[in-house]
Amino acid sequence: MKLQGKFIIAIGAILLCSYSLLLYNSSRIQHDLIYGQAKQQARMLHKQILLTRKWVADHHGLYVVESDTARPNPFLDNPVIRGDNGQVYVKRNPAMVTRELSEYASKGNWYMFRVTSLNPINPANTPDAFERKSLLAIEKQQKKEIISIESNGEGHVLRYIAPLTVEEPCLSCHARQGYHLGDIRGALSITIPISWADQMITENNRSIIGYGVLSIIVVSATLIWLFSSLVSRPLTRLTSAMARYPDQPVPPPEHKQVKDEIDTISDTFYDLCCRLDASRKTLDKAKKLAFQNEKMAAFGLLTSGIAHEVNNPLGGLLNCVKALREHPDNPELVTRYLPLLDKGLRRIEHTMQQLLHFGRNTPLNLQKHDVDGIIRECFELLGYRLHNIDLVLDLGLRKKYCIDVEALRQTIVNIGLNAIQAMGEEGGALHVRSRARDDRLKISIEDTGPGIPADILDKIFDPFFTTKDVGVGTGLGLAVSYAQVEKMGGSLIAGSKEGQGAIFTITLPADHDCPIEQQET
């Protein structure tokens, strides 16, 4: 997963958790506030009803004109009085006033309240399940008030109940029932519908959720845009520059007045690329110099030995020239020595051409050549060192292939010289084979020398590693050969059994088609 995706998921999870916690806390707080408001409303209503009851009790009841809705209370003493004008009045005690006010309130679905008791005088005041449970708790646990939230099928309601104590005005009616001042004779039960609270909480939660979702979308979009513009795009440009390097140069970074971490990374990468470019140029120069030095070292070994090959025919040529000078008119000497002079000079010319080819310093250049012919030329050049060595050429390449002539010459001569030097004065046999298998060329050079010890076999291609005496080897021959073969897309592998000789296998691509500009002319 990309960094941007991880960032989006992490930010989304953080925002979701934050807003979920905020929604939970907000819902809980508003629940407590709204329900607290309903509870406070119940307490205030309780106090208001108590004040009304106290007023009625202080005035020893309330008389109203008798009507169909105001009938006499059979549970009261003197429930009816008649005026001088014959008008009939019925008495209303605090309990009846409380009940009738509750009936008026319930018609508007505002609230309901009533007096209840475990031992009611009026059956209409018989407690329901909540009231009975609450009255028992008030009686046994001396509760001052009990509040509960219930559901009545139409929504939630708040149930409130508080004890009613006997006061001085109440004794006129309740003394005969055995109550004394300060006794609890029942409770005032209040029921308040709070469906409005549920609706308000639901609407508030919806608003919070809506604003939360909207803010998550806005914040997420803003953060994604900021991440994309400040992090993702600069990193993408930097990654692209890294992928193109070193094929394409890295452009200098655009400097800002205030740099951030990405700018610092870009500057560091640019500085690193500059140092790598400089190091690569230095390394390329060192490689070219090492290659040329090794070639010159091998060239020196070749020329020191070939000098003998040149001096032998040169001495005979000088004798022929001397004889011809002494006897310029002798046709027999001219007939005899001219072919010898021509043969000797051609031999010297051929040897010099081989040296010139070997000493040429050219870059890697693939051209179509006869690989077997190049192998023969290399070992002809090494012929002066093969006096006590049997050379067996088993060459099976019949076609021309795309190779770098100078790199292959350098590699074969280096390996051949190493094999000849390894066999030493005792001599031996040198087997050279060439084959084409599938799409690869294989050239193997095997000697019958002492072989390569197993503990150094993996080090022979390291630069400057040599087992030869000082002044005999540079330690660069095999390292340069290994690098040249790799440049041509091939491989160079060494194998050996100690005491039985060594074998070096060169594997190259068997390409027949070279680029047009690199075809042999």
N, C-alpha and C positions, 0 to 999 in steps of 0.2 A: 504494500500500500504506500502511496506517495505521502510525503510529509504534509502536503496540503489537506489530503483526506484525513490523516490522523489529527491535524489541527482542528478541522471542522468538527470531527466527531468529539474531540475533547472539549471544545468550546460549547458545542451543543449539549453535551452531557452536563457540563458545569451550569449552563444557563437553565437547563431543565430541572436540575436538582435545586438550584437557587430559587427559581420561580415556584417550584412545587412546595418548597419549605415556606416561601412567602405566602402562597395561597393557603397553605394549611394554617399558618399562624394568623393570617388575616381573617380566615373563616372562623377560627376559634375565638379570636378577639371580638369580632362583630357578633358572633353567637353569644358570647358572654355579655357584651354591651346591650344587645337587643333584649336578651332574656333577663338581664339585670334591670333593664328599663321596665319590663313587664312585671318583674317582682316588686320593684319600687312602686309601680302603679297599684299593684295589689295591696301593698302596705298602706299607701295613701287612701285607697278606697276603704280599707278596714278602719282606718282612723276616722274617716268621714262618716261611715255607718255608725261607729261607736258614738260619735258626737250627736248624730241624729237620735240614736236610741237614748242617749243620756238626756237630751233635751225633752224627749217624750216622757221619760221616766221622771225627770225633775218636775214636770207639770202633771204628774199622776195620770198620764194617759192623754189621749186626743180624741175628741168627739167630732164625728162627721155626720152629715145628714144621711139618713137611711135611704138606700136606693137598691136597685137590682144588683149593683156591683159592690155595695157596702151593706152587708148583712150582719146581724148581731153575732158576736163570738160566744158560743155556749160555754167556753172554758173560763169566762171571766165573771166576777161578781159585778152586779149592776151593769150588765152589758148594754142596757138601753136607758135613756132618759127622755122625758117629754117636756117640751117648752110650754110657756104660757100660751103661746099661739097654737098649740096642738102639734107642732113640728116634732118628729121623732128623730133623736140623735143616737147613734151607736158608738160604742167606745172602741178605741184602737190602742192596744198596748204596744210596747216596743217591738215585740216579736211579730205582731201583725203588720206594723208599719214596715218592718224590715222585709217581710215576705212580699207585701204589696209593691214596695219600691223595686224589689228584685224582679217581679213580674213585668213591671214597666220597662226595666232595663233589658230584660231578655227579649222583649218584642223587637228592639232595635239591634239584637245580636251583639250587644256591647259586652255585657257581663251578667253573671247571676250570683246571687248570694242568699244565704239563708242561715237560720239558727238551727242547730242540731244538737242532739244530746243522746247519751246512752240510755237515759230514762226519760223519753219525751212525754210530755203531757198530751200534745197534739200528735196524732199518728203521722201527719204530714211532715213532721220534723224528724222522722226516723232516719238514721244515718245510712249512707251507702257504704260500699266496701272501703273506699279511701277514707271516708269520714270516720268509720268505726275504727279502723286501724290507727288513724291519727288521734282520735279521742283516747284510745287505750295508751298510746305513747305519751299523750299530754298528762294522763292520770298517773302513769307509772314512772315516767322519766322527767316529769315536770318541764316538758318542752314549751317554749314560748311561742313558737310558730313552726309550721311544717309546710314546705313548698314542694310540689312535684309537677313534672311535665307528663301529661298523658295524651293519648290519642282517642278521640271519640268517633272515628269514622269519617268526620268532615275536616279533620285537621288536628293539630295539636292544641291543647288547652292547658292553661296554668291553673293548678289547684292550690289554693291557699287556705289554711285554717289556723285560727288562733283562739285560745281559750277565752271564755266570758266569765268574769268573776262577779260575785254578788256585791253590789254597792248599797249604800244607804237607801236610795230611792227604790231599789229593787225589793227590799224586805216587805213592802206593803203587799206585794203579790206572792212572793216566794217564801216568806217566813213560814206560812202554814204548810209548805211542802217540806219543811225540815232544813232549809238552807240557812246558813249564817253568813254574817259579813265576812267577805274574803273568800268564800267557797267558790269552787268552779262548778257552775251549773250546766255547762255545755260549751259550745264553741260556735264561732262565726265562720262559716264556710263560704269561700269566694271562688267562683270559676270564671276565668277570663280567656276567651278565644285568642289564640296567638297565631292563627294561620297567616296573618299579615306579616308576622315576624319571619315565618318560614319563607314566605314569598320574597320578602326583602333580602333575606340571606341568600336565597337562590339567585335573585337578580344581581346582587353584589358579587357573588361568586362568578356568575357569567361575565360580568364586567371585568373582574380581575383576570379571569381566564382569557378573555378577548384581548385585553391590554397586554397580558403576559405573552400570548402567542404573537401579537403584533410586535411587541418589543423584542422578542426572541428573533423574529424574522429580520427586523431592522438591524439589531445588534449583530446577528450572524452575517447578514449581507455586508454590513460595514466592515466587520472583522475580516471577512473573506476578501473584500476589495483591498483592504490595507495589507493583508498577508500576500495577496497576489502581486500588488504593486511594489511593496517594500521588500518582500522576501522571495516569493516564487519566481517572478520574472528575472530579477538579478541573478538568482541561482541558476535558472535555465540558461541565461546568457553565459554565465560562467561555465556551466557544464558543457555547453556547445563549444565554447572556446577550448576547453580541456580536450573534448573529443576530436576537434580539428587539429590540435597541436600534436606533433610538430609539422604536419603536412602544410598547414597554413600558419603564418605568424600571428601571435596574439597582439591585438591592437592595444595601445596604451589606454588605461582606464580613464574615464571622465572624472576629473577631480571636482569635488564639491567643497563648499565652504565648511560644512559640518559633515564629517564622515561618520557613517555607522559601521556596524560589524561587517556587513557584506562588502562595503567599500574597502575595509581593511583587508579582507580575504582576497578581493580582486587585486589590490595593490601587491599583496604578498605573492599571489600567483604570478602576476606579471613579472615581479622581480625574480621569482624562481625560474620562470621561462627564460628570462634574459641570461641568468647564470647558466642554465642548462644549454642554451644556444652557444654561449661562450665556451663552456666545457666541451660541448660536442665538436666545435670547430678545433679546439686544442687537441681533442682525442683523435679526430680525423687526421690532423697533421701528424700526430704521433704515430698513428697506424701507417700512414703513407711512408713516414720516415723509417719505421720499423720494417715495413715490407721492402723498401728500397735497400736498407742496410743489410737485411738478410739476403736479398738478391745479390748485392755486391759481395757479401761474404762468400756465397756460393759461387759467384762469378770469379772471385779471386782464387778459390780452390780449383775451379775449372781451368782458368788461364794458366795457373802454375803447372798443372799437369799437362795441358795441351801444348804448352811451350815445348815439351819434349817431342810431341807429335809433329810440331811444326819444324823444329830444329833438325830432325832426321832427314826429311826430304829437302830441307833448305841446304843442308851440308852437301847432299848429292847434287843439287842444282848448282851450287857454287863450283864444285869440281867440274861439272859439265861446261859451265861458262869459262872456267880457267883453261880447260883443254881446247875449247873452240878458239879462245883468244891466241893460244900458242900455235894452233894449226888452223888458221882461218881458211886456207885453201884446200883443206882435206875434206872432200865430199863425203867420205865414209863416216867421219866423225859427226858431220852435220846430220846425216841420215840416221845415225844411231842415237845422238843426244837430243835432237829436237822433240821426238815423241816423249822422251823421259822428262824434258823440261816442261812440256805441256801438261803431262800427267801430274807432275809434282805441283805445278802452280795451281791446277784445278783442285787438287786435294787441299792445298793451303786456303784457296778461295772458299771451298765448301765449309772448312772448319771455321773460318772467320765469319761467314754468313750465319752459321749456327750461333756463334757467340753474340753476334749483333742482334739476332732475334731474341736471344735469352736476356740480353741486357737492356732491351727496350722498356721504357717506363710508360705504360699506358693505363688509363682507367679501365674499369670493368666494362667489357664490350662484347656482347654476344654476337658471334658470327658463325656461319655454316662452314664446318671444317671436317677434314678426315681425321678422326680421333686416333685411329691406328697409326696413321702417318706421323702424327705428333709424338706418339709414344716411341716410334722408331727413331725419330730425330733426337729425342731426349737421350735415349740410350746410346745412339751414335756419338753424341756429345760426351757421354760418360765412358766411351769405349776405352780410353787410355787407362781407366781404373779397373778394367775387367780382364786383366791378363791372366790371373789365376782364379777367375770366377766363370762358371758356365752360365751363360745367359740363355734362358728359354723363353721365347716370345710366342705365346699362344693367343693370337689376336683374332677375334671373330666378329669385328664390326665391319660391315660391308658398305655402310651408307655414311653420309655426312650428317652431322648433328650440330645443333646450336650450342656452342660453348664459348668461353672466353679463353682464347689461345694462350695468352701470356700467363693467366692464372693457372691453367692446367699444366703448362710447361714448368712453371715455378714449383707446383705441387709435386709432380712426378720426379723432377730433378732432386728436390729436397728429400723425398722418401727414398729415392734410389741411392743418393749419397749416404744417407743414414744406414741403409742396408749394406752397402759396400764397406763402409767404415766398421759396421758391427761384425762382419765376417773377418776383417783384418787380413793379415799376411797369410793365414792358413787357407783362405779362399773358401769356396763352396759353390752353391748353385743359387741362381736368382731366377724365379719364375714370375713372369708377367702375363696376366690373362685379361682379356676384355670380352664382355658379353653384353647383349641387349636382351633384357627380359621384361616383358610387359611394357611399361612406359618408363623404364629406368635403365640407365647405363651403369654397368659395374666393371670397375678396373681394380684388380687385386695385384699387389706386389708382395711376394713372399720370399724370404731369405732362409738360409740354413745356419744362421748365426746362433749366438748363445741365448737369444730371446730376451724378453723384457721381464724383470722381476715383478711378481704380482703386486707387491706393496707400492710400486711406483707407476703401475699401468694407468691409473686414473689421473696421473699428474703430467704425463708426457706432453699434453697439449697446452699446459700452462706456460705463459710467456716467461722466458729467461730460466726455465727449468732445463737442466742438462746434466748428463752423467759423464760428459767428455772432459778432458783435461782443459785447463785454462789456455786460451789461444786457439783451441781446436774447434770449439763450438760456441755459438752465441746464445743458444737456448730459445731462439725465435723461429727456427725453421718449421717445426711442426705446428706451432701456434699460428704462424702466418698461413701455412697450408690449410689448416682447419678453417680459418676465417675466409680464405678465398673460396674454398669449396662451399661453405655456407652461403656466400654471396651469390653463387651460381644456383642456389636452391637445392643443394645436395648435402651429403653427409660424409664424414671421414671417420672410420672406426678402426681401432687397433686391436689385434688379438695376438696372444703369445702363449707359448708353453716354454717355461724356462728350460734351456738346454736343447730346444728343438727348433728355435727360430721364431720369427715374428711375421705377421701378415697384416698389411694395411689395405683396407677396402674403401675405394672411392665410389660413391653412388651419386649419379647425376640424372636430371630429367632428360628423357629421350625425346627432345623436341626437334622436329624437322623444319619447322617454319619459324624464321626469325623476323623481327620488324624490318620493314622495307629499307629503312635508312641504315640497318646494320647487316645487310646481306653482303656476302663476300664478293669482291669485285675481281 
